[in-house]
Amino acid sequence: MDVNQLKQSIQAGQIAPVYLVTGTESALNQQALAVLRDIIPADQQTMNYARFDLHETELDAVMNEVDELPFFGDYREIVLDNPDFF
């Protein structure tokens, strides 16, 4: 799925529980991540959006975040950078 298809899918309310953004074109990856981040309204991002670099953060800490429910919102988004296990 390209970035435009991703945007259309999200605008149509078709939000998947997990997305994998990969590729060699970093600009496209950043666009896709921006589209995904916009799922969370700006006023809710402080409590419902988290981003972790798995080279610096233990997986246990990430799993604690995954277990949390959205705070005054519909969605909680967690982005993992450098998931070497993929």
C-alpha positions in Angstrom: 0.0 0.0 0.0 1.4 3.4 -0.9 1.1 6.6 1.2 -1.9 7.9 -0.8 -3.8 4.6 -0.3 -2.9 4.6 3.3 -4.3 8.2 3.7 -7.5 7.2 1.8 -8.0 4.1 4.0 -7.6 6.1 7.2 -9.9 8.9 6.0 -12.5 6.2 5.3 -12.2 5.0 8.9 -10.4 1.8 8.0 -7.7 1.8 10.7 -5.8 -1.5 11.1 -4.5 -2.5 14.6 -0.9 -2.8 13.3 1.1 -1.1 10.4 4.5 -2.0 9.2 6.3 0.9 7.5 9.4 -0.3 5.6 11.4 0.6 2.6 14.6 2.4 1.5 13.0 5.7 0.7 13.1 7.6 4.0 10.9 10.5 2.7 8.1 8.1 1.9 8.5 6.4 5.3 8.3 9.8 7.0 5.2 10.7 5.0 3.5 7.4 6.0 4.4 7.9 9.7 3.0 11.4 9.5 -0.3 10.1 8.1 -0.4 7.5 10.9 0.4 10.0 13.6 -2.6 12.2 12.4 -4.9 9.4 13.5 -4.4 10.8 17.0 -5.8 14.3 17.3 -3.1 16.9 18.2 -4.6 17.6 21.6 -4.5 13.9 22.5 -1.0 13.0 21.2 0.7 13.8 24.5 -1.1 10.9 26.2 -1.8 8.6 23.3 1.2 8.7 21.1 4.6 7.1 21.9 7.7 6.5 19.8 10.5 4.2 20.9 13.9 3.4 19.4 14.4 -0.3 20.2 18.2 0.2 20.2 17.8 2.4 23.3 14.6 1.0 24.9 14.0 -2.4 26.4 11.1 -4.4 24.9 9.6 -4.8 28.3 9.1 -1.1 28.6 7.5 -1.0 25.3 5.1 -3.8 26.2 4.1 -1.8 29.3 3.0 1.0 26.9 1.2 -1.4 24.7 -0.9 -2.6 27.6 -2.2 0.9 28.3 -5.6 1.9 27.1 -6.2 5.2 25.2 -6.5 8.2 27.5 -9.6 10.3 26.7 -9.4 9.2 23.0 -10.3 6.4 20.6 -6.8 5.3 19.7 -3.4 4.8 21.2 -0.4 4.7 18.8 3.0 3.3 19.5 5.8 3.6 16.9 8.8 1.3 17.1 12.0 2.4 15.4 14.8 -0.1 14.6 12.8 -3.3 15.2 15.6 -5.6 14.4 13.5 -8.7 15.0 11.6 -8.1 11.8 
